[in-house]
Amino acid sequence: NKTTTTPKNNVNNIITNNKPDTLNSYNNIKKLNENISNLLQSGNKEELAKSYYNVAVEYYNSTDFDKSIDYYNLTYKTNEQLGFKKINASLAEEIATVYENVYRYSKAIEYYNKSFSLYNELNDNKSASKIAQKIGDVNYISGNYIDAINNYKKSINIEQEIGSKTDISGKLNSIGISYFQAENFDEAIKYFQQSINIAEEIGNNAEKSMSLNNIGNVNYEYNNFNDALNFYSQSISLKKQIDYKKGIAITLHNIGNVYKKLKQFDKSLQYFMQSSELAENTKDKELICENYFSLSGIYSSLKDCGKALDYYKLYASNKHFITRNLSHDQLVDASFLTNEVDINEKFNLLKNELHQQQILAKYESEKNSKEIAFMSQQAKIHRLELIKKEQNLNNQKILTVFSLISLIIFIFLASMFYRQYKGKKTAYNRLEEQNEEINIQKEEIETQRDLVIEQKEKLETIHSELTSSIRYAQRIQTAVLPTNEQMNLLFENNFVLYKPRDIVSGDFYWTTQITTMEHAPLLIVAVADCTGHGVPGAFMSILGISLLDEIVRKEQITTPNVILNKLRENIISSLQQKNIADNKQLSDNVYDGMDIAICVINYEKMELQFAGANSPLYIVSSNQSAVGSQQSAVSNGTEDCGLKTEDCGLKTEDCGLKTEDCGLIELKGDKMPIGMYTVMKPFNNHIIKVNKGDLIYLFSDGFADQFGGPKGRKFLHSQLKDMLLKNAHLSINEQKEILETTYNNWRGNLSQVDDIIILGIKV
C-alpha cells in the first residue's frame, strides 16, 4: 500500500466533539439576527461584529459551514472598518481553519496569508511563525511540496530571529518529509539529519525518533534495507523510552514492508500483526486500515486465499479513513496528526448540499413572488400620483370659483389639503423602505446563488476523483488479461471482441500453454462471465484469473471438466458459500460465481477437449460443413457427443458418424455455474476431432442479450450463429469488424446491457 501523511488541523474554540443541537442553534441564530437588525439601525459596529461572530459559531456548530463562513467574513469586514488588526489576525486564522476543515485549501491559504500579514504588522513574530507553519501544512496536504517547503523555511527563519529552538526540529522534519514526497531523497535525508541535530541539542527524543524513522524510509527507497532496519531499530528504541506507542506502530509497519520486499513473508507477517495490535490500542484508524491491506497481500503471497480475502474485505470497508497521498510504501512519522473523515461528517456535508438545493428552489419561488409584489407596488404609486394630480386640479378650480368664500372655509380646506399631503408623504416613505428591503433580499439571493454554484463545482470535483479511481482499477484489470502479443504468440489467427459495459468488466478471457513429458504442448483458452458487472464483477474476474493460474499453471491440471470442478470448489471456498448453504440461509450472495467455457487444443492429435458451465462452444468447419470425422464425450459415462442435432440432422446416438452436412456445431456446457447451486454434479468433458482451418468461438451472453434493432428486441443466439456461419469464409480480422459493426448498428442509441466478449480462433 502506498501512503503519505497529512498535516495537523489546528482546531480552535469553535470546533467541538459534541453533536450539534440543531433546534437550539436555530433559536440562537434567530435571536442573534434580531439583535443584528437592531444594531444595524443603531450603528454600533463593535457590538455588531460580536453578533456576526456569534452567528458564525452557531452555524458552524450546526454544520452549516457555508453560512458560517459568510458570517465570519462579515465579522472580518466590520473589524476591518473598526481598525481591529489584532482581533482580525486571530479571526483570519480561525476562518482559514474552517476552510481547511471543509477541504477548500486555496481559500484556507488566502486567509492564513491575511493572518500572517497582520501578525507581521503587529510585530507578533511568534504568531507569524505559527501561521507560516500552517500555510506549509495546507500546501503539503494539497501536494504543493515546494510551496510547503518555502513556508516551513520561512517559519524557521522567524524562529531563529527570535532565538527560539523549541519548534525548529519539527519544522526541519516537515521539510524533510516534503522533499521525501517530492522524491528528492538526498535533500530529504539532509533535513532529517538537521532535525536530529537540533533535537539532540534540546533533548527532544520524540522529534529525534521521528527523523530516524524517516531516514529509514529514504534508505528503503534506495533499497539499502540493512541501513533502513538499523534506523528503524534506533527509532523504536527511543519511542519506547518516551512511550510513543503510535510512532512505534508506524515504524513496525515500515519494518514489515522491508521484510515483504525481501520476500521474508513470515517475518513481515509478524511485524504487521504487531503494528496492527498497537494501532488498535491507539485507535489509529488510518494505520489499522494500512495494516489490513498489507496483511491481505502477505496472506496472498503465502497462498492463504481465505485470510487474504478476509483482510481485503476489512480494508475495503475502512479505506475511507486513508487520507494520505499514494506516493510511497513507507509511512512517514511527523509531529502532526492525521485528519479522519468520519461518517457523521460525510452525512453533514451531504445534508448541506441538500440544504443548498432547497435554497435554490426557495429562491426561484421568492423571486417570482417579489417581482409580482414589486409590480403591484409600482402600480399603486402610479395610481396615487394620478389621484394627487387630479386633486390638485380640483383644488385649483375650487380656489378660482370660491376665492371669495369666507376665511373660515379657506382655512378648513387648507388644513384638509395639508393632512392629505402628509398621508401621501408617509405612504411614499413606506414605499422607499420596502424598495430598500427588496434590494437587500436581492443581494442575499445572489449570494445564495453563488453558494449553489460552488456546491456544483464541488460535486464535479468529487465525480472526477471517483472516475479516476475506477480508471486506475481498469489499468489493473487490463494488466492481468492476455495481451494481443500473448494471444498472437499462442494462436496465429485469432480475434477478441471485448466491450465492458462500464469502465471495468465482469467478463474476462484467459489462455496459457502447458508442456509436459506426457504429451505435446496443449493450448488452453477460457472465456468467463462473472456475476455482476462494473467494479463487483471486475473483483470476481480477478479472483477467477488467479484461481485458473493456480489450477492450470501451478497444479498442471489440463482436463477441462477437472479444471471446472476444481475452480468451482475454490470459488465456493473463497466466497465462503458452503457455510451459508449448510445453514440453509440461501440468499443472492450464495449464487455469486461465474459462467465459463474452457477448451484444450492438442495440435499433435488435432483434438479439442471442452467443458462448460452454462456456456457453449461453437465450431465451424474449414469448409463450413464438417468439424471432424468423429467425436466423443467422456464424463460420468455419458454418451452425448455434444452436437447440436437440430443444426446437422443427427441423433445423439450417431456420435461416430461423419458430419459433412453440418455447418455449425454447438458443444453445450452443463447447466450449472461455477459456484454454489441447487445442482452440484461433476462437469462433463467433450472430446472432438478438428481439422486445420476450423473456426472455434467462445463467448459470454452479452452480445446475444443486447436489446436493439427496429423493435428493440434481443439479438439472440440464433442470429449470432447465423452471422458466424455466414462470415466463416472471411479472414479472422474481417469477422471481428463485422461483429463490431453489426453490434453497433443493432444497439443504436440504446444503452449496453451487459459486458461482452467474443473470442475466435482459427485452427
N, C-alpha and C positions, 0 to 999 in steps of 0.2 A: 504493500500500500504506500502511496506517495503522499507526503504530508508536509505542512509547514504550520506556523503558529500565527495568531492574530493578536494585535496589541490590546492592552487593557483599556476598557471603557471606564473613565473616571466618573463614577456615579456621584451625584450631589444630593442635596436635601430633598429634591422633588421626586427622586426615584426610590420607591419603597418596594418591599416584598409583599405588601398587603394586597388582597384582591380589591379592585375598585368598587366603591359603593356608589353605583350609578345614580340611584334616587337622591342620595344625599348630595352628590356632586351637582346634580341638576338644580336642586333647590338653592345650593350655594351660588351657582352661576347666575341664577335668576335674580337673587338678592344683589349680587355684585354688579350686574348690569343696570339694575335700578339705581344703584349708588353712582355708577359711571354717568348715567344720564343727568343726575343732579350736579355732579362735579363738572361736567361739560358746560352747564349753564352758569355755574358759579365761577369757573375759570381757575380752580385750584389745581394746578398741574402736578404738584408734588403728590397730593393725595390721589390724583387720577392715575399717576404712574404706578402707585402701590396697588390700586384696584385692578389695573390691567395685569399686573404681575400675578395677583391672587387668582384672577380668572384663568391665566395661562397654566398655573399649577393645577387648578381644578380640572381643566380639560386634559392635562397630562395624566392625572390620576384616574380619569375616566377613559383613558386610552384613545382619546380623540386628538391625535398628535398634530394633525394639520391645523385645527383650531388653536391648539396650544401654541404652535409656532407663530400664528397670526398675532396673538395677544402678546407673546414675547417681543415681537417686532414693534408693536405699538408702545410697549414699555420702553424699549430701547430708544425709539424716536423721541418720546416725551422726555426721557432723561437727557437726551442729547440737547433738546431745547433748553433744559434747565442747567446744562453745563456740568452734569454729574459724571465726570470721567471715571472716577474710581468705581462707582456703582456699575457703570456700563462696561468696564473692563471685566468685572466678575460676571455680569449678565451675558456678555458676548460669549464667554467661556461656557456658561450654562446652556445658551441657545445652541452652540456648536455640539455640546454633548447630546442634546435632544436629536439634532440632525444625524449625529453618528449612530444613535440607537435605532433610528429608522432607516439606516443604510444609505443616507443621502450624503455621501462623503465629500462631494465638491462643495456643498453648502457648509458642511462642518468645517472644512478648511478655510472657507471665506470668513466665518465668524471667529475661528481661532486666530486668524491673521488680524482681525479687528481688535481682539483682546490683546494680542501681542503688541500692537502699535500703541494702544492706550497704556499698557503697563510700562512701555518704554518712555512715553511722555511723562508718566508719573515717577520715573526712575525706580520702579519696583523691579529690580533685576531678578530676584528670586522667583517671582511670579512669571516674569517673561521667560526665564529658563524652563519653567514647568510647561508653559504653553508651547514653546518650541519643541519640547519632547512630545507633546500631544499631537502637534502637526506632523511630526515624524511618524508617530504611531498610525495615524489615519492614512498617510501616504503608503505606509507599509501594507496595511490591510488592502488598499486599492491596487497593490502591485507596482506602485511607483517607487522603486527601491532607491533610485538616485536622489529623488526629492526627499525621501525619508532620511537618507544618509546626510544630506546637506543640513537638514533641520536638527538631527541629533548632534552634528558638529557645532551648529550654532548654539545649542543648549550647553554643550561642553565649554565653549569659549566664554559664555556668560558665567558659568560656574567658576572657571579659572580666574576671571576678572574679580569676582567677589571673594576668592580664596577658599572656596568650598570644594572638598574632595569626596564628600559622602556619597553623592549620586553619580559620580563620573564613571565608576567601574561598570554600573548597569548600562549607562549610555554607550560606553565603548562596546559592551557585549551586544547591544542593539545594532550598532553599526556593523559589527562582525556578522550578525545574523542576516542583515540586509545584503551584504556582499555575498554571503553564502547562498541566499535565494537567487541572487543575480548571477550565480555560478562563477563569481570571481573569487576562487578559493584562496589564492595567495594573499589578497587583501583581507579576506575574512580571518585567516589564521593570524595575521599581523595584529588585527584589532582585538581578537580573543586573548592574545598574549599580553597586550597592553592592559586589558581589563584585569587579567590575573595579577599583573604587577601592582596596579593600584589597589586591588582587593587585599593583597598580602600586606601592603603598606598600612592600610587602615584596619586590618584584621577582619575583613568581611568574607567569611568562609562560604556563605551562601552564593555570592556572586562568583567566587573562585570556582566552586563546584560546577556552576552552570557553564562557565567558559571552558573548563576541562572537558565537559561533555561535548561541547560544540567543536572543540579541536579534534575530538574523536570522530565527529561527523565528517570533518574535512578529510581526515585520513581514510575514512570509509570510502569517500568519493574518489580518492586516489588509489583505492584497492590496497592500501597499507593496513591490512587487517590486524596484524600483531600490534602495531602502534595504536590503532583505534581501540583495541581491547585494553591496552595499557592505560590510555587516557580515561576510558570509561571506568576502569577499576579505581583510579585515583578519585574520580568524581564521586563514585558511590561511597568510598571511604569517608570523604568529607561530609557528604549528605547524611550518613549515619551518625556522625558526631553531632550534627545540629538537628537530627530527627526530621529531615526534609523528605517525607515519605513520597510526596507527589513527584519530586525530582528523581528519587530512586526508581520509581515505576517507569519513568521516561527512559532512563539510562538502561534499565533491564530490557526494555523493549528494543533499544538500539543494539544491545549485545545479541539479542535473539536474531536480529536481522543479519548481523555479521556471520553467525553460525549457519544461518539459512543460505547466505551467499557461498559459504564454504561447503554446503551440502551435508553438514553435520546436523541432520534433522532432529535427532533425539535431543541434542543439547539445545538446539533452537527452541524446540517444544518446551523444554524445562524453563528457559528464561521467559518465554512468552506467558507461560502459566503463572510464574512469579509476578511478572508485571501486571497481569490481569487481576490477581488477588489484591495487590496493593492499590490498583486503580479502583477496585470495588470499595475498598476501605476508605479511600479519599474522595469517593464519589466523582471521579474524573470521567465523565460520560464520554468525552471525545476519545480519551486513551482506551477506555473499555471497548469502544467500537473499533478502534485501530487493532486491538488485540484479537477481537473476533475475526477480523479479515485475515490477519496473519496466521491464526490458528487454523482457519479453513484451508489456507494454502499449504501449511505444513502437513495436515492430515491428508490432503490430496496427494502430496509428494510421497507420503507413507502408504498410499493406496488404501486408506481407510475412508471410503467414499461416504459412508453414513455420517461419521463425525464431521467430515469436510462440509457436507450439505447442511448439517445442524448449525455449525458455526457461521456458515454463509447466510443462513436464514436470520440468525441473530444480528449479523452485520447489516443485512438489508433492512431490517425493521428498526435499526437505530442509527443509520448512516446520516440522518438529518442533523445529528449532533456534530458532525465534522464540519468545521468552518475554515480549515486551513487550505492554502493553495496546493494543487497537486504538482509538486516540483521535485521532491527528493524523498528517498526511502526513509531517512533518519529523522527523528523528532528533535528539533532544536529546543534548548532549555533556556527560558528567559524569565526575568523578574516581572512579567506581566501576565495577567490571567487570560483565559480563552473565553470568547463570547459563547454563550449557549442559547440556542433558539428553541424555547420550549413550545409545547402545544398551545398553551394559553396565549402566547404572544402571536402565534400564527393566526389563532382564532380572532384575536383583536384586530389584526391587520385586515383580515377578510371582512370583519364587521365594519371597519372604517370604509372599505371600498363600497360595501352595500349602502352605507350611510350616504356616501357621495352620490351614488346613483339616485337615491331617494331625493337628495337635494336638487339634482338636475331636473327631475320630474316636477318637483315643487316649484322650481324656478320658472319653468315654462308656464305652469298654471298661474303663478302670481304675476308673471309678466303680462299675460293676456288680461287678467283682471285689472291690473293697474293702468294698462292702456285704455281700457273702457272707462275706468273712473276718471282718468285724465281728460279724455274727450268730453265726458259729461260735465266736468268742472269748467272746461273751456266754453261749452255751450251756455252754461249758467252765467258765466262772466259776460258773455256776449248779450244775453237777454237783459242783464242788469244795466249794461251800458245803453241799450236801446230805451229801456224804461227811463233811465236818467235823462237822456236827450229829450224824450217825449215830455217828461215833467218840466224840463227847462223851457220848452216851447210854451207849454200851458201857463207856466208862471209869467212868461213874458206877456202873453195875452191878458192874463189877469191883471198884471201891473198896468198895462196900457188902458184896459177898459175901466178898471176900478181904481185908477190913480187918485181919484177924488174921494175914495171911501175913507172913512174915518181912521184916525191914527191907531185906534184900538185893533181894528180889523187888520191893519198892516202889520202891527207887532205880532199879532196872533199867527198870521201867515209866515212871517219871517222866522218865528220860533219853530213852527212846524217844519219849514224847509231845513232849518239847522239840524233838527232831530233826524230827518231823513238822510241828510248828508253824513251825519255821524255814523248812522247804521250802515251805510254803504261803505264807509271807510273801514269800519270794523270787519265787514264781510271781505273786503279786499285784502286786508292784512291777514285774515284767516286763510285765504287762498294762497297768499305768498308763503305762509308757513307750510301748508300742505305741499306746495311745489318743492320746497326745500327738503321735506321728508321723502318725497318721491325720488329726488336726486340722490339722497343718502342710500335709499334702498337699491337704487340702480347700481351704485358703486359696489354695494355688498354683493349683489347678484353677479356682477362682473368678476369679483374676487372668487366667488364660489365656482364660476365657470372655469377660471384658470386652475383651480384646485382639481376639478374634474379632469381637465386635460392632462394635468400632471399625473393623476392616477392612471390614466390610459397609457401614458408613456411607461409607467412602472410595470403594468401588465404586459406590455410589449417586450420589455426587457426580460421579465421572468419567462415568457414564452420562448424567447430566443435562447436563454440559458438551458431550458428543458430540451429544446430541439438539438442543441449542441451535445448534450449528454447522450441522447439517443443516437446521434451521428457517430459518437465515439463507440457506442455499443455495436453499430453497424460495421465499423472498421474491425472490431474484434471478431465478429461473426464471419466476415469476409475472409479473414486471415486463416480460419480453420477449414474453410471449404476448399476443395481441389481447385488449383489454378488452371487456366487454359493450357499452359505449358505441360502441367502434370497429366491432364486429360489427353492431350495430343501425343504424349510420350507412350501412354498405355494403349490408346485407341487411335489408329491412323486417321479414320474418318468418324467424326462424332460431332454432335451439337448439343448445347444445353440452353434451353429457353427457361430463364429464371426471372420471375417477376414477383417480388414481395408485395403484398398488399399495402403494408406500412413500410417505414424505413427499414426495420428489421423483420425477419421472416420466421415462420414456424415450419416451413418446408426446408429440407436440406438434401444434398446428394453427396455420396461418399464412394471412394474407389481405392483399390490397392492391388498390388501384385504379390503373390505368395509363391515362393520356390522352395521345394523340399527335395530330399533324396528319394522320396517315394513316388513322385510324379513330376511331370513337366510343369513349367510356370502356369499358374492359374490367375486369371484376371477376374477380380471380384468388384461388382458395382451395385450400389443400392440407391434407391430414392425413397424418402420418407415424408410423411405429412403428420406433424405433431399436433397434439391437442392445442387449440387456440392459435392465435397469430399475434403479430407485434412482439412486444418485449416478453410476455409469458411464453409464447411459442418459441421465441429465439432461445430462451433459457433452456427449454426442453430439448431443442435441437443440439445445443452444446453438450448436454448430458448424453444424448443419443450418439453423437460422434465420438465422445470419449469412451463410451462403453463398446462401440464397434471396434475402435482401436485396440482396446483391451482384449476383446474376444478373438479377433482375427489375427491382428499383428503380433500380439504377445502370446496368446494361448494356441495359435496356429490351427484354429478350427476353421475348416473350409467347406463344410457341407451346409447348404443354405438353411434347411429346416433345423439343423442342430444350432446354427448361429441364432436363428429367431427364438428357439426355445431358451437358449442361454440369455439372449437380450431381454426377453420377457421376464425371466427370473431376476435379472439385475435391476430392471426398471421397477418392478414391484418392491424389491428390497430398498432401493434408493428412495422411493417415494413413500415407503412405509405403508403401502396399501394393504398388505396382508393382515396387519394387526387390526386395521379398521374393518376389513371384510370378516375376520374371525369373530369380531364382536357384533357383527350384523348391523353395523352403523353405516349402511350404504349411503353414499351421497355422490354428488357430481365429482368430488375430488378423487373417489375411488377409481373412476374410469379415466383418469388422466393417463396419457400414454401416446402412442403413435400408430399410424398405418404405414406399412413399409413393404416394398418389393425388392428382393435381392437375388442376383443371379451370379453364377460362377461359370466362366467360359474356359474350356480346355482346348486350345488351338491344335494340340497334337492329335487328340482324338476327334476334333471337330464336334465337340459335345457341349451342350449347355444344361446346367442344373438350375432350378428355380424354386423358390418358396416365397409365399406372400402372406401378409396379414392385412386382410381387407383391401388388397391391392393386386391387380392382374399384371401380366406382361404380354405385349403384342409382338408377333413375329411376322414379317412379310418376306417371303422367299425372294431369291435373286431374280426369278422370272415371274414374280407375283403369282405363283401357283403352288409351289411346294416348299416347305421349310426344311424337310428332311425325309429320308426314306423310311425312318421308323422312329418311334418314341415310346417311352415307358414312364410310369410313375411308381416311385418306391417310397412308401412310408406307411407303416402300420398295416401292411397287407393290402392296401387299396389298389385297384386296377384301373383307375381313371387316368387316361393318358393326358388330360388337360386340354384337348382340342375343343374348340367351341363348335359343337356339332351343327348348329344352325347355320354356320358360315360355310362349311365344307360338305355337308350332307352325309357325314359319317356317324355311325353309332359308337358309343363309348367302348363297346367290346371289340371294335375293329382297330385296336391300337397298333397292331403290327402291319396294317396295310399302308401302301404309299398314298400320299396326299397331293397328287399332281393337280387335282381340281380345286384345291383350297387356296384362296388368295391371301387371307389374313388369319392367323391362328392366335387365339387368345388363351393363354395359360392362366387359369383363375387361381387366385390365392385363397387361403382359408378364411372363413367369415368370423375371424377373431382378431382383435387388435393386439398390439404389444402393450400389455398392462393388465390389471385386474379386470375380469369379465365374467359374465354368467357361464360362459363355455370356456373351459381351460384344457382343451385337448392338445396333444403334440401337433406341431405343424407338419404338413405333408411336403415331400420333396419330389419334384418333377424333373425327369431327365429326357432330353430331346436332342436328336442329331441336327446339326446345322451345316449349311454349305457356305462357301466363300461368296460374299456379296449379299447374304441375307441381312435384313434390317431388324434391329431389336429396339423396342420402345418401352421405357419405364416412365411413370408419370404420377403426379398427385391428381386429386379430383377438382383442382381449382379451375382448370380450363373448361372442363365439361359442365361445371356448375355455374359458369358465368351467365348472368342474365343479359339479354340484348336482342338484336335482330328487330325486324319490323313490329313484332308483337311483344317484345320484352320478355321472351321466354329463355329457359336454359339452353345452352349449346348442345348438351347431351353427348354420351359416349358413342352412340351410334353414328352421329355426324362426324365425330373425331376419327372413328375407324375409317369411314368413307374417304375422308380427306387424306389420311395417311396412305391408304391403299392407292388412291388416285395419283398421288405425287411420289410414289415409291421409286419411279424411274428417274427422278431428278437427283442432282447432287445433294449431299447432306446439308450444305450451307443454304442451297435454294429452298430445301424443305423447311429449314428454320425460318427463313424470310417469309415464306408463305404462311406458316403457322402464326408468326407475329402479326403480319398484315391482316390475316383473317380475324385474329382475336381483336385487334384494334377496331376494325370495321364493325364487328359483331357488337362489341361493347358500346361503341358510340360515346354518348355523353353520360352513360350510367357509371356508377361507382364500381370499382373492382371489389368482388365479394369475398375473395379468398386468395391466399398465396398460390403461386403457380410454378410448377416445374414440369417440363417435358425433356427427357434425355434420350437422344437417339444415337445408336451405334451401328456402323456397317461392318459386318464380319469380314 
